[in-house]
């Protein structure tokens, strides 16, 4: 039996008693600004650089928590602390983002894709929503304009290249661009927003989607061509569920029931492909053609993968009532809450190995951060509460 009220409480308690306290207490760099990207399982700092994507996503997470929950001042202050650091150091003079900074904020590596820019936009947009400060809105708009034009130009250049080296496109870019457009909608005019959404959806649904198998490929060639190599066949389980979750957010706003049903089908298909019957949990990678995987880490179980799946499945069930969703929610939930929460300290383990024991003596590493944990635990708690409201009093979903 699936009790949505109880499950919702489990996710809210995990969020507010384990995840948020860990990051609030340990991640903030009081001396130099921003956050520490590497933390041990007890919260001690592991010295290293600061990744713009991870930093910005932590800003977004805490500003979003402030806006979506009870508006605790400490959450907003934590977000503002990181945003000030990023606004000073994360961009060049034309507002293109760097990829990596040292602890003091000096750039040490360029950004090779649009992920850092997207993460900055969603951070600034969410902080503007919390503070009503026009400075953050301006930064969000300007950074977005630069990044979207650069992404469009890069795609055009890749498509026009004849011969030469293989040009690979990665699923993470259109996925985070979709999230960015959802976040910045209120700051763009309607026509621009619709044109950009259509462009990103076209890439996701016509280039990365393999229609024969109902799966999203991790790598494609320009304009969506398939290449039959281990990389070309690889399905990234966590990233697939993240894409589905963002698509369902769009469906919730637009009322596109057809796309919601399609996304739900992809969710269930990925569950079947990625679930490990021997060790339980969702594996990290799957081969599209069921060939042996050459990636040593393919069967590791990562916390962010499990929670992205649960969040997507909860949204799928709320929007479509598909009867298979509760079964998978319970299965993945039971595994996740058994192995990832740390019974001795706050925070969750990043990953577990084949024996379902913690894989790393760390709870924060770049580029994982807290983006998926905070967002998915909070979203799942909210979605399951809405699911519970649809149930007759005293009735629970029976799992066969």
N, C-alpha and C positions, 0 to 999 in steps of 0.2 A: 504494500500500500504506500502511496506517495502523498504525504501530508505537506502541501505547499506552504502552509503557515509555519510549520516547524522548520522546513528547509530554509525559508526566507530568514528566519531568526538565526539559523546556523551561519548564514553568509554575513548577516549584519554583525554578529558577534565576532566572527573571524576578522572582518574588516576593522572594526572599532577597537577590539581588544588585542589583536595580534599584529596586523599589518601596519595600520596607521601609527600606533605608538612606536614601532621599530624605526620607521623612517623619520618621524618627528624627532626622536631622541638622538639618532646616530648619524643621519646623512648630512646634516647642515655643516658647511665649512664657515665657521664664524670669523676666522682670520682673513681668508682671501675672497670670500663670497662664493655663491653657488653651492654645489653639493659634492660629496664624495661619491664616486661611482662604484667603488669597491669596498665592501664591508664584510668582515668575518661573520661566522654564525653567532657570535656574541656581540656584534656591533662595533668591533674594533676596526680602525681605518687601515686599509691596505693601500699603500702609497701608489699613485698612478695619475694619469692624465684625466681630463674631464671631456667627455664626449657630448657634443652639442645636442645631438638627438636625445640622449638619455636625460641630460639636464633639463631640456625644454619640456620633455614629457612629464617630468616630475613637477614642474611648474604647473602644467595643465592639470595634472591629477589632483593637486591640492586646491587649486582655484575651482575646479569642477566640483570637488567635494564640498567646498564652501557654498557653492551655488545650489547644489542639488540636495544637500542634507540640512543640518540645522545652523549652518553659517557660523561655525566656530571661528573666532578671530585668529586663533593660533594657526589654523589651516591657511587662511588668507595671508597672514604674515609670512608663513613658510613659503608660499608661492611667490610672493612679492620679492622675498630675499633672493630667490634664484633668477627671477625675471630681470632684476636690476643688474645682476652680474652679466646676464646674457645680452642685454641691450647695450652694455658697454663694450663687450669683448667678442661676441659671437659672429659679428658681421664685418665685412670690409666696407669701404666707402660707398659702394653701390648697393649695399644691403644683401649681397650674396653671403650665404652662411659659410663659415669654416666647418670642417668636420671634427676637429679635435683641438683642445686647448690644454696648456699646462695648468698647474694648480692656480697660478696667479692670473690666468686669463690670456696668456700670450699664445697666438695661433701656432700650432705645430704640425698640422696636417690639413690639406684642403678637403672639401666635400666632393665626393665623386658621384653623387646622385642627389635627388631632391629631398631626401628624408630629413636632413637637418633643417632645411628651409621650411618644410611642412610642419615639423614639430615646433619651430619657433612661431609660426603663424597661429597654430591652435593654442599655444601657450598665451600669446598676446591677446588673442580674441577672447579666451576664457577669462583672463585677468581683467580685460575691459568690462566684461559682463559683471564681474564682481565689484569693481571699483567705480565704474562709469567715468574713468579717467580717459580723455580723448587721446592722450599720448599713446596708450596701448592700442587703441583702434587704428591710429595712423600707422604705427609700426606693423600691425597685422596686414593692413591693406597694401602698404608699399612692399613688404616682403613677399606677399602673395603675388602681386603683379609681376615682380621680378622672377619668381620661381616658376610660375605657370608659363610665362613666355619662354623661359629657358628650356623647360621640359618639352614644350611644343617644338621649338627649334631643333632640339637634340633628336627627337623622334623623326622629324623631317629629314635631317641630315643622315641618320642611320638608314632610312628607307631608300635614300638616293645613292648610297654607296654600292657600287658594282665591283665584285671581286674583293680582294684584300682579306683581312682577317674577319672571323666570325663576330658579329655584333649581337651580344646576348642582352635581353631585356628581363628585368626581375620583377616578380609580382608585387614586391613590397612598395614600389613606387605608385602604381595606380591605387593600391589599397589605401595608403596614407593620404594620397591626394583626395580620395573620396571622403575620408574623415575630415580633411582640411576644409573641403567645400561645405560639409555639413556644419562645421564650426563657424565658418565665416559668412554664412548666408545672409545674416542681418546686416553685414557691413558692405555688401555688394549690391549693385542694382539687379533687378530681377532678370533682365535679358542676359547680362554677363554670366550670372550664376547658372542659368539654364543651359547656356551654350557650353560652359565648362563642365557641368555635370554630364551632359550628353557625350562630350568628348571622352571623359574618364570611363563612363559606362560602356562606351563603344570598345575601349581597349580591354576592359575586364571581360565583357560578355562575348566579344567576337575574336579577340586575340588570345587571351589566356585560358578561356574556357574550352575544354575538350568535350564537345557535345556527345561524342560516342560513349564516353564513360561518366559524364556528369561530374567532372573534377576540374579544378583550377590548377594548371601547370605552374611550377615555380619559375621556370625559365622558358622563354620563347625567343625566336629570331624576330627581327623587325617585321611588323605587320602580322605577327602571330604564327609564323612558320614553325613546324616541329623539327627538332633535330634528335636523332636516335642515339643519344649518349646517356650515361648515368645522370648527368646534370639535366639533360633535356627531358628525361623520363621522370625526374624526381618530383614528388608532391610534398610540399611543406605543410604538415598537418596544422600546426598552430596558425600559420599565416592564412591558410585556407579558411579556418573558422573565424579568424579576425575579419577577413573580407566578407564572409557571410553575415557576421554581426553588423558590420557597417551598412551592408546592403539592406538588411532588415530594418535598420534605423531609418534609412531613406524610404523604405516601403511604409513604415509607420506614419511618416509625414505625408507621403503622396497617395496612400491608399492603393498602391499597386499590388493587388492580391496575386496576380499571375507571377510576378517576380518573387513574391514571398513564398509561393508554393515551390518555385524552382529552387530557391535558396535552401528551403527546407529539405528538398530532395538531395541537394549536394551535401548538406549536413549529415544526413543519415547514411549516404553513400560513403563519406569519409570515415564515419564511425566504424562501419563494417570493414573498411580497408585497414584502418590503423589500430584497431583494438587488439591487444595481445591476450590471447586466451591463457597462455602459460604463466605470465608474470602480472597480468592485468594492466590497466592503464592504456593510454594512447601512445603509440610510438611516435617518434619525432618525424620520420620520413617514411614514404611509401614509394614503390616503383610503379609507374603507370602501367607497365606491361608485365608486372609481377616477376621481373627478373631479379636475381640476387643483388642486394644493395652492397655497394663498395664503401659506404661511409661508416666508419667505425662507431659513430655516435647514433646511428639510425634508431636503435632500440632503446635509447635513454628516455626516461620519462621526465619531462620538464613541467614545472608547476604552471607556467604561463600557457602552455599548450592545453592542459586539462581545463583551466578556468575559461579560456577562450571558447573551448568546445561547449562547456556547460552554459555559458552566457548565450551563445548562438542557438543552442537547442531550446533554452527557455524562451527566447524571443520567437523561435520557430513555432513552438507549441502555442504561445499566446496568440500569434497571428493566424495560425492555420488549424489548430487543434489536431494535428497529426498524431494518431495514437501511438506511434513508435517513439516519439520524443521523450515522454516520461520514463520509458524503460532505459534509454541511454543516459538521461539525466541522473537517474538513481545509480546506475552502474558506475559512471565516471565520478559522481559525487562520493560514493562510498570509498573508492580507491583514493581520491584526492584527500579527503579528510582523515584517512587512516595514516597516510605516509608523509604528507608535506608539512602540516603544522608541527612546530618544535615544542615538545612538552616541557622543556626546561627553560626556554627563553622566548621572548617575543619574536615575531617574524616567522616566515615560512622558509623551508629549504628550497633552494633553487631547482634542484633536480635529484632524482634517485636513479641508481643503476639497476642492473639485472636482478640483484637481490633485494631491491626496493629499500636499500639503505642510502642515506645522503651521499651524493656523488662528490660534493665539494664542501670544504669547510668555510663556505661563504654564503651570505644571503643577498648580496648585491654584487652584480658584475655588469660591466658594459658589454653589450648594449641592452641587457634585459631590463634592469631598473624596476620601477614599481608601476609602470603604465598599465600593464595588463592586470596585475593583481588588484590594484585599487579599482580600476574601471569595471572589471568583470565581476568582482565580488559585490560591488555596489549595484551594478545593473541587474545582476541575478537576484539579489535580495528584492529589488523593486519589481522586477518582472514576475517573480514567484508570488509576491503579494497580490499583484493584479490577477494572476492565475487563480489564486485562492478565492478571490472575490467572485469568480465565475462559477465556483463549485457550490452546490446546495449545502446548507449547513449540516455538518456532521458527515459529509461524504468525502472520501478520499479516492484518488485514482488507483485502481487496482493494476499491479504490474504482473503480467503473465510470465 
